[in-house]
Amino acid sequence: MKLHVRDKRSVEARTSDRVQRGRGFLSRGGERVVWEYHYVTLTRVPGYGFGIAVSGGRDNPHFTNGDPAIAISDVLKAGPAEGKLQ
């Protein structure tokens, strides 16, 4: 499962047990855009899922400019992602 947030952050869920952090850079129109990325492990709980809500995507653009990025719109209390994603 891979999740990206385009507002200068990217969050990815991987199957490893380690948490890694880093930075990415992108030049767009002479402007340098910086974002952080974090690798976290989320274990799916049967009947509960990953404990996150995702919005956006190609079929339902989240941003008014039509950007198809997906975003984590909610982290469910007491779910597998609580304390790992904000």
N, C-alpha and C positions, 0 to 999 in steps of 0.2 A: 504494500500500500504506500503510495507516494503522494504527499500533499504539498502544494505550493501556495504561499501567500505572497501576492505581488506588491504589497505596500511596504517595500524595503525589507521584508523578511521572508524566509522560506522555511517551512517545517517539513521534515520528512520522517516517516515511520519506517523503520527497517526491522529485520528479524534478528539482528545482533543484540547482545546484552550491553553494549557500551553506549555511552552518550558522548557525542563529539560536537564541537562547535567550530565555526569558521566564518569567513567573510567572503563575499563575492562582489565583483565590481562590473559595472556595465556603463558604457558611454552612449548616451542617447541625445542627439541634437546638440552636442557640445556640453551637455550636462552629465556629470558623473553621478551615477546612481549606486548607492552602497546598500547591501542587505546582509543580514546575518542568516546563517543556516544552522540548524540543530538536528542531530540524529537521535531519535529516542525509540524505545521499544514499547509497543502497546500490545498487550495480549487480549485477544478477543474473548469476551465472556459469553458463553451460550445464553441466548435469550436477552442479552443486554447489548451486545456489540462492542465497539471500541469506546463508547462513552463520549462521542463527539457528534456534532451536527455539521454538515458540510453544505455550503451554498455556492452558487455560481456554476460555471461550466459552459461548454459550447451551446447546449440546449437552453440554458437559463442564465445568460450573462448577468453577473452580479453588479457590474459597474455601468454607469450611464453611457460610457463611451463604447460599450459592446465588448470590453475585454473579457475573454473566456476563462480567465483564471478562476481557480476554485479557492475558497477560503473556509477556514474553520470558523463557523459562526457561533458555536456554543460548546462548552466543555461541561458535561453533565456531572453534577455533584455525586460523589461516592462512586464514580465510574472509573474504568481502567486508566483514563487519560488525566484524571484530576491530579494536580501536583506536577505533572510532566509537561502539559501544554497550558498556555494561558491565553 
